[in-house]
């Protein structure tokens, strides 16, 4: 069973945090959800104001170039999945986690292919130039 939280409830939770000084723990307990959702909504609001909370319905299809930009940011800055998702207005840190896992597995495949090609090359050609 998936719990559905309306945009209005998300916005009310963020307002409760900022204006009523309610803790993320209290809000999560009241809504009966995990605190990480509250923290994500707060970060989305910090970076994107109300547009980070109120979203058009439906599935968003992200370009590969955008995904790469997000993963590069994640790796280069050391930001958390939550911070990265919020900065790029991605509604779930799990989306960023999935992209990172996919990217890392593809990077591993590329390195494996380079190693394999290096092993089959003549010994007089330095393989380090391909890594």
C-alpha positions in Angstrom: 0.0 0.0 0.0 1.4 3.3 -1.0 0.6 6.4 1.0 -0.4 9.4 -1.0 0.3 12.8 0.4 -1.3 15.7 -1.4 0.6 18.8 -2.5 -1.4 20.8 0.0 -0.4 18.5 2.8 3.3 18.8 1.8 3.0 22.5 1.7 1.3 22.5 5.1 4.1 20.4 6.5 6.7 22.8 5.2 4.8 25.7 6.7 4.5 23.9 10.0 8.3 23.5 10.0 9.2 27.0 9.1 6.5 29.1 10.7 5.3 27.0 13.6 8.7 25.5 14.5 7.3 22.0 14.4 10.1 19.4 14.1 10.5 17.0 11.2 9.9 14.2 13.7 6.6 15.8 14.9 5.4 16.4 11.4 6.3 12.9 10.2 4.6 11.3 13.2 1.4 13.3 12.6 1.4 12.3 8.9 2.5 8.8 9.7 5.4 8.9 7.2 9.2 8.7 7.3 11.0 11.8 8.2 13.1 11.8 5.0 10.1 12.9 3.1 9.7 15.9 5.3 13.3 16.8 5.0 13.1 16.5 1.2 10.1 18.8 1.0 11.9 21.4 3.2 14.9 21.3 0.9 12.8 21.5 -2.3 11.1 24.5 -0.8 14.4 26.1 0.1 15.7 25.8 -3.4 12.6 26.2 -5.5 10.0 27.9 -3.3 6.4 26.6 -3.8 7.2 25.2 -7.2 9.4 22.6 -5.5 6.3 21.3 -3.6 3.4 21.8 -6.0 4.1 19.7 -9.1 2.3 18.9 -12.3 0.8 15.4 -12.2 2.4 12.7 -14.2 5.7 11.1 -15.0 8.8 13.2 -15.8 11.2 11.9 -18.4 14.7 13.2 -17.8 17.3 13.5 -20.6 20.5 11.5 -20.2 22.5 14.7 -20.2 20.5 15.9 -17.2 21.0 12.7 -15.4 24.8 12.9 -16.0 24.9 16.5 -14.8 23.1 15.4 -11.6 25.4 12.5 -10.9 28.5 14.6 -11.6 27.3 17.2 -9.1 26.6 14.5 -6.6 30.1 13.1 -6.9 32.0 16.4 -7.2 30.3 18.1 -4.3 29.8 15.3 -1.9 26.2 16.5 -1.4 23.8 13.9 -0.1 21.2 12.2 -2.3 18.5 14.4 -0.6 20.5 17.7 -1.2 21.2 16.8 -4.8 17.5 15.9 -5.4 16.4 19.2 -3.9 18.9 21.3 -5.9 17.8 19.8 -9.2 14.1 19.7 -8.2 13.8 16.0 -8.4 10.9 14.7 -6.3 12.7 11.7 -4.8 16.2 11.0 -3.6 15.6 7.4 -4.7 15.6 8.6 -8.3 19.1 10.1 -7.8 20.2 6.9 -6.1 19.0 4.8 -9.0 20.7 7.1 -11.6 24.0 6.9 -9.6 23.8 3.1 -9.5 23.1 2.9 -13.2 25.9 5.3 -14.0 28.4 3.5 -11.8 27.5 0.1 -13.4 27.9 1.6 -16.9 31.2 3.2 -15.8 32.3 -0.2 -14.6 31.4 -1.8 -17.9 33.4 0.8 -19.8 36.5 0.2 -17.6 36.1 -3.5 -18.0 36.0 -3.1 -21.8 39.1 -0.9 -21.7 41.0 -3.5 -19.6 40.0 -6.2 -21.9 41.2 -4.3 -25.0 44.4 -3.4 -23.3 45.1 -7.1 -22.5 44.7 -7.9 -26.2 47.0 -5.1 -27.5 50.6 -5.5 -28.4 53.0 -5.1 -25.4 54.8 -2.1 -27.0 51.7 0.1 -26.9 51.2 1.7 -23.4 47.7 0.9 -22.3 47.7 3.7 -19.7 46.8 6.2 -22.3 43.4 4.6 -22.7 42.4 4.8 -19.0 
